[in-house]
Amino acid sequence: MEDIAKLLEEKSLEDLFKFINHLVEHPTPENIQTLRGLLLVRDKSTFDKHTIPKYVARMFLALGENGLQELATLFKKVPGSIYPTSILATLFSASRKEYCDLMLFQSVRDDISQVIKEPIISDTMAMRAREIFQEIVAESQSDYDVFSHLITFIDQMSTAYSMAKSAEVDEMVRAIFDIFTESSISINRKIIEEFKKLVFTVGLKEEEYQKYLSQHPVLLDPLAKTTISKQKLGVDLITDFVIKKLNGEYVIVEIEKPSDMIFTKNNDFTSQFTHALGQIIDFQEWIESNIAYAQKLMPNIKSPPCLLVIGRRDQLNDYQQNKLKRFNINSNGRVKVITFDDILENAEHLYRNIHS
């Protein structure tokens, strides 16, 4: 950091822009590290400390999708508000295949403007920039610092666009609103990666998976609205949790562990599987036999389907996979058994569809 601070002190703005261009044109690990450092040091004049991070963020685009990922990582590390909002402005503009030029380089002298580069933004990069921006917006719902950066970014962009035509202001506002709306769908890369880490962590208790899936039921059902954890049914029965869907329907969920086996070596269902299956059948029977009381606990519940999550698909041979598929078909949707791999695969598919 001391070397970078010295670099900022010694070089003119024009030479610094040329130096940034050189770093990107020769993306060695050392040069990338220096480029990162330019977003972590703020020892320059007022004008320069606004201009430099915006240009550094722009030039990360020259590194393609790797550069976008660098910006996503650096967003959580850079100090203050100038640097994070520079990254947000770059990502937002890149998502529209544009550059965040307004109020950034207008007052740069002509001789310096000659050295400013405009990296190519492909359609794939624009889509990935939009995904990252959406993920940041989603994260802002539970992170005050991220939320604060977003508010500052919107204020800066509004000020910048207000100097342009009113139609351009409206277009910018609509574009940001669209991203905020899409990001309210509670599936994002962070949720998927966190759950994947849980699935591949050995030795966790069932409660860890129950808690995470209860907090993020969209992993189990894209229409999930809320969850009811540890719903007591009668004296002896307690569910892991119950999903209430956007259409008002309920789904009872029973969560086992990824390490739990579904089949024995003889291709019979294991005792772990049959015990879990017996529990959810007991849940269904109790609700149907005590429907009036059940509806006091969960309004309008009738005869809910059940979802059993257990095991890993890669633990199953072809015969076992087909047998499990046949079990689900024969259950006619009243009971559905899925593996932890199925959750991850379905979540990836949902995520791609949302962002396509």
BAMIGU-147363 format. One record per residue (C-alpha): x, y, z; residue number from 1. Coordinates in steps of 0.001 Angstrom, whole numbers, plus 500000, padded with zeros to 6 digits. Layout:
<tilums>
east=X&north=Y&up=Z&k=NUM;
...
</tilums>
This chain:
<tilums>
east=500000&north=500000&up=500000&k=1;
east=502876&north=502373&up=500725&k=2;
east=504264&north=501795&up=497218&k=3;
east=500885&north=502591&up=495669&k=4;
east=500492&north=505719&up=497770&k=5;
east=503935&north=506814&up=496593&k=6;
east=502937&north=506010&up=493019&k=7;
east=499851&north=508205&up=493300&k=8;
east=501928&north=511010&up=494721&k=9;
east=504632&north=510928&up=492047&k=10;
east=502632&north=510475&up=488833&k=11;
east=500539&north=513088&up=487065&k=12;
east=496949&north=512151&up=486247&k=13;
east=497849&north=511568&up=482588&k=14;
east=500792&north=509328&up=483498&k=15;
east=498643&north=507493&up=486018&k=16;
east=495989&north=506756&up=483369&k=17;
east=498721&north=505459&up=481063&k=18;
east=500079&north=503341&up=483907&k=19;
east=496611&north=501856&up=484561&k=20;
east=496311&north=501046&up=480848&k=21;
east=499695&north=499299&up=480993&k=22;
east=498623&north=497203&up=483991&k=23;
east=495557&north=495952&up=482140&k=24;
east=497430&north=495332&up=478903&k=25;
east=499914&north=493173&up=480841&k=26;
east=497690&north=491410&up=483421&k=27;
east=500340&north=489591&up=485425&k=28;
east=499420&north=488665&up=489024&k=29;
east=501616&north=491518&up=490247&k=30;
east=499957&north=494045&up=487933&k=31;
east=496461&north=492889&up=488933&k=32;
east=497440&north=493279&up=492567&k=33;
east=498612&north=496835&up=491849&k=34;
east=495327&north=497520&up=490065&k=35;
east=493434&north=496305&up=493143&k=36;
east=495579&north=498539&up=495290&k=37;
east=494546&north=501587&up=493304&k=38;
east=491021&north=501007&up=494611&k=39;
east=492222&north=500729&up=498194&k=40;
east=494294&north=503899&up=498540&k=41;
east=492838&north=507388&up=498679&k=42;
east=495818&north=509754&up=499006&k=43;
east=495064&north=512163&up=496158&k=44;
east=493373&north=515487&up=495521&k=45;
east=489582&north=515752&up=495652&k=46;
east=489228&north=515591&up=491885&k=47;
east=491700&north=512763&up=491406&k=48;
east=490294&north=510603&up=494176&k=49;
east=486949&north=510676&up=492361&k=50;
east=488387&north=510142&up=488906&k=51;
east=491021&north=507468&up=489536&k=52;
east=488770&north=504781&up=491073&k=53;
east=486195&north=505260&up=488338&k=54;
east=488820&north=504725&up=485681&k=55;
east=490394&north=501778&up=487509&k=56;
east=486951&north=500175&up=487847&k=57;
east=486318&north=500783&up=484145&k=58;
east=489604&north=499171&up=483152&k=59;
east=488772&north=496018&up=485090&k=60;
east=486211&north=495495&up=482308&k=61;
east=489129&north=494900&up=479958&k=62;
east=489784&north=491681&up=481909&k=63;
east=486424&north=490253&up=480874&k=64;
east=484330&north=488223&up=483310&k=65;
east=487348&north=487803&up=485585&k=66;
east=487478&north=491582&up=485867&k=67;
east=483793&north=491716&up=486769&k=68;
east=484367&north=489163&up=489514&k=69;
east=487280&north=491240&up=490797&k=70;
east=484955&north=494250&up=491051&k=71;
east=482369&north=492168&up=492921&k=72;
east=485036&north=491067&up=495409&k=73;
east=486602&north=494505&up=495793&k=74;
east=483201&north=496115&up=496373&k=75;
east=483142&north=494573&up=499860&k=76;
east=486702&north=495601&up=500674&k=77;
east=487251&north=499123&up=499427&k=78;
east=487013&north=501947&up=502003&k=79;
east=484676&north=504910&up=502246&k=80;
east=481899&north=505560&up=499752&k=81;
east=483690&north=506910&up=496668&k=82;
east=485303&north=503608&up=495785&k=83;
east=482291&north=501297&up=496289&k=84;
east=480009&north=503652&up=494364&k=85;
east=482586&north=503808&up=491561&k=86;
east=482314&north=500034&up=491283&k=87;
east=478501&north=500173&up=491371&k=88;
east=478461&north=502837&up=488644&k=89;
east=480763&north=500711&up=486498&k=90;
east=478664&north=497565&up=486964&k=91;
east=475388&north=499367&up=486310&k=92;
east=476670&north=501075&up=483175&k=93;
east=478343&north=497877&up=481931&k=94;
east=475029&north=496036&up=482360&k=95;
east=473709&north=498441&up=479704&k=96;
east=476871&north=498109&up=477569&k=97;
east=477784&north=501686&up=478451&k=98;
east=480477&north=503531&up=480440&k=99;
east=479840&north=505668&up=483513&k=100;
east=481080&north=508854&up=481861&k=101;
east=478660&north=511485&up=483144&k=102;
east=480337&north=513765&up=485667&k=103;
east=483407&north=511559&up=485586&k=104;
east=485603&north=512746&up=482756&k=105;
east=483840&north=515894&up=481559&k=106;
east=486405&north=518186&up=483123&k=107;
east=489457&north=516083&up=482235&k=108;
east=491761&north=518031&up=479940&k=109;
east=491762&north=517088&up=476261&k=110;
east=495332&north=515794&up=476390&k=111;
east=494362&north=513359&up=479176&k=112;
east=491137&north=512307&up=477494&k=113;
east=493247&north=510959&up=474615&k=114;
east=494638&north=508215&up=476834&k=115;
east=491256&north=507083&up=478192&k=116;
east=490377&north=503573&up=476970&k=117;
east=486950&north=502027&up=476443&k=118;
east=487113&north=498247&up=476951&k=119;
east=484797&north=496079&up=474878&k=120;
east=481649&north=495055&up=476767&k=121;
east=480235&north=491863&up=475266&k=122;
east=476639&north=490731&up=475678&k=123;
east=477843&north=488027&up=478070&k=124;
east=479709&north=490576&up=480159&k=125;
east=476695&north=492890&up=480224&k=126;
east=474539&north=490042&up=481494&k=127;
east=477111&north=489093&up=484144&k=128;
east=477432&north=492740&up=485244&k=129;
east=473670&north=492857&up=485682&k=130;
east=473719&north=489631&up=487723&k=131;
east=476400&north=491005&up=490053&k=132;
east=474516&north=494279&up=490470&k=133;
east=471329&north=492351&up=491246&k=134;
east=473146&north=490263&up=493837&k=135;
east=474447&north=493417&up=495512&k=136;
east=470921&north=494865&up=495587&k=137;
east=469602&north=491627&up=497128&k=138;
east=472365&north=491706&up=499741&k=139;
east=471506&north=495306&up=500621&k=140;
east=468232&north=494055&up=502112&k=141;
east=470185&north=492635&up=505065&k=142;
east=473442&north=494652&up=505057&k=143;
east=473348&north=498298&up=506138&k=144;
east=476734&north=499189&up=504578&k=145;
east=475740&north=497773&up=501193&k=146;
east=472399&north=499574&up=501416&k=147;
east=474193&north=502844&up=502228&k=148;
east=476477&north=502460&up=499199&k=149;
east=473464&north=501851&up=496969&k=150;
east=471692&north=504978&up=498209&k=151;
east=474846&north=507040&up=497592&k=152;
east=475195&north=505527&up=494118&k=153;
east=471585&north=506324&up=493202&k=154;
east=472005&north=509884&up=494448&k=155;
east=475188&north=510356&up=492407&k=156;
east=473687&north=508832&up=489272&k=157;
east=470533&north=510937&up=489631&k=158;
east=472643&north=514083&up=489933&k=159;
east=474699&north=513081&up=486905&k=160;
east=471715&north=512237&up=484724&k=161;
east=469810&north=515332&up=485798&k=162;
east=472313&north=517291&up=483746&k=163;
east=471166&north=515341&up=480709&k=164;
east=467762&north=515271&up=479063&k=165;
east=464761&north=514358&up=481182&k=166;
east=464105&north=511325&up=478980&k=167;
east=467551&north=509980&up=479878&k=168;
east=466809&north=510563&up=483561&k=169;
east=463587&north=508548&up=483234&k=170;
east=465407&north=505768&up=481398&k=171;
east=468080&north=505557&up=484111&k=172;
east=465482&north=505476&up=486878&k=173;
east=463511&north=502738&up=485109&k=174;
east=466657&north=500682&up=484546&k=175;
east=467632&north=500851&up=488224&k=176;
east=464049&north=500120&up=489300&k=177;
east=463957&north=497037&up=487048&k=178;
east=467101&north=495680&up=488681&k=179;
east=465744&north=496378&up=492173&k=180;
east=462506&north=494597&up=491265&k=181;
east=464274&north=491553&up=489843&k=182;
east=466574&north=491422&up=492860&k=183;
east=463592&north=491128&up=495198&k=184;
east=463294&north=487535&up=493978&k=185;
east=465110&north=485847&up=496803&k=186;
east=467459&north=483591&up=494845&k=187;
east=470980&north=484730&up=494152&k=188;
east=474480&north=483366&up=493693&k=189;
east=475416&north=483927&up=497330&k=190;
east=472513&north=481804&up=498614&k=191;
east=473341&north=478977&up=496211&k=192;
east=477049&north=478978&up=497055&k=193;
east=476404&north=479106&up=500801&k=194;
east=474059&north=476132&up=500586&k=195;
east=476509&north=474229&up=498383&k=196;
east=479155&north=474737&up=501056&k=197;
east=476789&north=473300&up=503668&k=198;
east=476039&north=470274&up=501490&k=199;
east=479730&north=469471&up=501072&k=200;
east=480636&north=470063&up=504727&k=201;
east=481027&north=466786&up=506603&k=202;
east=479604&north=466288&up=510081&k=203;
east=476898&north=468958&up=510228&k=204;
east=473715&north=468248&up=512131&k=205;
east=470283&north=468168&up=510510&k=206;
east=469458&north=471434&up=512254&k=207;
east=472037&north=473298&up=510129&k=208;
east=470292&north=472288&up=506895&k=209;
east=466836&north=472849&up=508387&k=210;
east=467745&north=476361&up=509496&k=211;
east=469256&north=477410&up=506160&k=212;
east=466439&north=475992&up=504033&k=213;
east=463848&north=477527&up=506356&k=214;
east=465526&north=480916&up=505883&k=215;
east=465751&north=480432&up=502105&k=216;
east=462717&north=478320&up=501118&k=217;
east=463009&north=479474&up=497508&k=218;
east=465674&north=476762&up=497218&k=219;
east=462866&north=474240&up=497695&k=220;
east=460022&north=476021&up=495943&k=221;
east=460225&north=479165&up=493740&k=222;
east=456704&north=480105&up=494915&k=223;
east=457664&north=479969&up=498613&k=224;
east=456489&north=483052&up=500503&k=225;
east=457081&north=482307&up=504186&k=226;
east=457989&north=479406&up=506457&k=227;
east=456709&north=478204&up=509797&k=228;
east=459518&north=476524&up=511718&k=229;
east=458915&north=473675&up=514163&k=230;
east=455145&north=473690&up=513757&k=231;
east=453667&north=471559&up=516524&k=232;
east=450887&north=469200&up=515468&k=233;
east=449088&north=467734&up=518430&k=234;
east=451103&north=466378&up=521332&k=235;
east=453843&north=464330&up=519719&k=236;
east=454412&north=465694&up=516207&k=237;
east=456677&north=468627&up=515291&k=238;
east=457519&north=469464&up=511678&k=239;
east=460951&north=470681&up=510587&k=240;
east=459069&north=473523&up=508930&k=241;
east=456086&north=474294&up=506741&k=242;
east=456260&north=476396&up=503570&k=243;
east=453409&north=478739&up=502743&k=244;
east=453398&north=479493&up=499012&k=245;
east=452392&north=482655&up=497189&k=246;
east=449171&north=480946&up=496102&k=247;
east=448253&north=480225&up=499736&k=248;
east=449049&north=476511&up=499617&k=249;
east=451175&north=474771&up=502247&k=250;
east=453969&north=472216&up=501918&k=251;
east=455255&north=470216&up=504890&k=252;
east=459028&north=469770&up=504761&k=253;
east=461142&north=467102&up=506418&k=254;
east=464925&north=467560&up=506210&k=255;
east=467465&north=464799&up=506777&k=256;
east=471218&north=464991&up=506032&k=257;
east=473151&north=464730&up=502735&k=258;
east=475074&north=461813&up=504226&k=259;
east=471904&north=459814&up=505018&k=260;
east=471477&north=456843&up=502723&k=261;
east=468211&north=456260&up=500872&k=262;
east=468928&north=452678&up=499806&k=263;
east=470694&north=449663&up=501246&k=264;
east=473225&north=447670&up=499250&k=265;
east=470326&north=445382&up=498306&k=266;
east=468440&north=448334&up=496782&k=267;
east=465846&north=448396&up=499567&k=268;
east=464862&north=451610&up=501322&k=269;
east=466944&north=452211&up=504453&k=270;
east=465528&north=452525&up=507961&k=271;
east=466509&north=456230&up=507891&k=272;
east=464382&north=456753&up=504802&k=273;
east=461381&north=454799&up=506035&k=274;
east=461483&north=456564&up=509414&k=275;
east=461466&north=460006&up=507747&k=276;
east=458714&north=458871&up=505379&k=277;
east=456680&north=457628&up=508313&k=278;
east=456958&north=461021&up=509999&k=279;
east=455569&north=462965&up=507066&k=280;
east=452739&north=460453&up=506639&k=281;
east=451920&north=461020&up=510319&k=282;
east=451894&north=464793&up=509679&k=283;
east=449447&north=464407&up=506801&k=284;
east=447203&north=462039&up=508737&k=285;
east=447072&north=464344&up=511768&k=286;
east=446128&north=467394&up=509679&k=287;
east=443367&north=465575&up=507801&k=288;
east=442018&north=464047&up=511030&k=289;
east=442139&north=467392&up=512892&k=290;
east=441408&north=469792&up=510057&k=291;
east=439511&north=472414&up=512100&k=292;
east=442293&north=472732&up=514645&k=293;
east=444975&north=472582&up=511923&k=294;
east=443340&north=475533&up=510163&k=295;
east=443586&north=477570&up=513355&k=296;
east=447342&north=476972&up=513239&k=297;
east=447661&north=477402&up=509471&k=298;
east=444636&north=479186&up=507954&k=299;
east=443000&north=477421&up=504991&k=300;
east=445318&north=474410&up=505098&k=301;
east=443607&north=471324&up=503686&k=302;
east=445536&north=468242&up=502688&k=303;
east=449106&north=469458&up=502172&k=304;
east=451733&north=467670&up=500107&k=305;
east=454990&north=466760&up=501823&k=306;
east=458585&north=467160&up=500719&k=307;
east=461333&north=464909&up=502049&k=308;
east=464929&north=466038&up=501487&k=309;
east=467495&north=463321&up=502056&k=310;
east=470831&north=462022&up=500747&k=311;
east=472892&north=462677&up=497648&k=312;
east=472059&north=461645&up=494109&k=313;
east=475658&north=460607&up=493443&k=314;
east=475190&north=457927&up=496117&k=315;
east=472539&north=456235&up=493953&k=316;
east=473125&north=453785&up=491121&k=317;
east=470911&north=453831&up=488033&k=318;
east=468530&north=451223&up=489433&k=319;
east=468089&north=453196&up=492664&k=320;
east=467548&north=456491&up=490833&k=321;
east=464816&north=454887&up=488725&k=322;
east=463234&north=453312&up=491806&k=323;
east=463140&north=456672&up=493575&k=324;
east=461662&north=458264&up=490470&k=325;
east=458969&north=455560&up=490400&k=326;
east=458246&north=456185&up=494099&k=327;
east=457617&north=459871&up=493353&k=328;
east=455388&north=459021&up=490388&k=329;
east=453322&north=456588&up=492445&k=330;
east=452926&north=459183&up=495203&k=331;
east=451017&north=461446&up=492788&k=332;
east=452559&north=464570&up=494282&k=333;
east=451329&north=463853&up=497798&k=334;
east=454857&north=462946&up=498897&k=335;
east=457956&north=463962&up=496986&k=336;
east=461498&north=462850&up=497777&k=337;
east=464430&north=464908&up=496536&k=338;
east=468156&north=464808&up=497216&k=339;
east=470397&north=467707&up=498185&k=340;
east=471855&north=467547&up=494664&k=341;
east=468365&north=468100&up=493262&k=342;
east=468033&north=471282&up=495345&k=343;
east=471308&north=472669&up=494004&k=344;
east=470493&north=471718&up=490417&k=345;
east=466993&north=473242&up=490584&k=346;
east=468341&north=476413&up=492213&k=347;
east=470932&north=476839&up=489448&k=348;
east=468229&north=476353&up=486828&k=349;
east=465941&north=478913&up=488515&k=350;
east=468792&north=481388&up=488859&k=351;
east=469732&north=481083&up=485163&k=352;
east=466105&north=481509&up=484087&k=353;
east=465684&north=484645&up=486205&k=354;
east=468814&north=486246&up=484797&k=355;
east=468466&north=485096&up=481192&k=356;
</tilums>
